[in-house]
Amino acid sequence: MKFLVRLVFMATGIFIISHFFPFLIQVDSFTTAFIAAVLLSLVNAFIRPLVYVLTLPMRLLTLGLTAFVINGAMLFLVSAMFPKFKVLGWWQAILAALMIALLSSLLNQLVKDEED
């Protein structure tokens, strides 16, 4: 159940960001945002750990700043897999990934406070 709630929050974050910042990402409906959130969760679960291990030396040299680039790359990968979800550029992908993470985290914190 928690996983589904987090997926809905991520989809909400994607939808809100695409609505207020259409120059970053574009989706046409909440359903599209939800499918993109599911794909992003799968990519983050299976591909991102491998990329994190392979880029460990680079992340150490940049003091973790490469993580933003990796998150943007995962967003680009989802955009390539699902054509209705459009990322409009490399820097936009990095900024959108950061905004999605922040908004999803904020929504998760609000629910966590209510459950306690």
Buried (B, 14 or more C-beta within 10 A) or exposed (E): EEEEEBBBBBBBBBBBBBEEBEEBBBBEEBEBBBBBBBBBBEBBEEBBEEBEEEBEEEBEEEEEEBBBBBBBBBBBBBBEBBEBBBBBBEEBBBBBBBBBBEBBEEBBEEEEEEEE
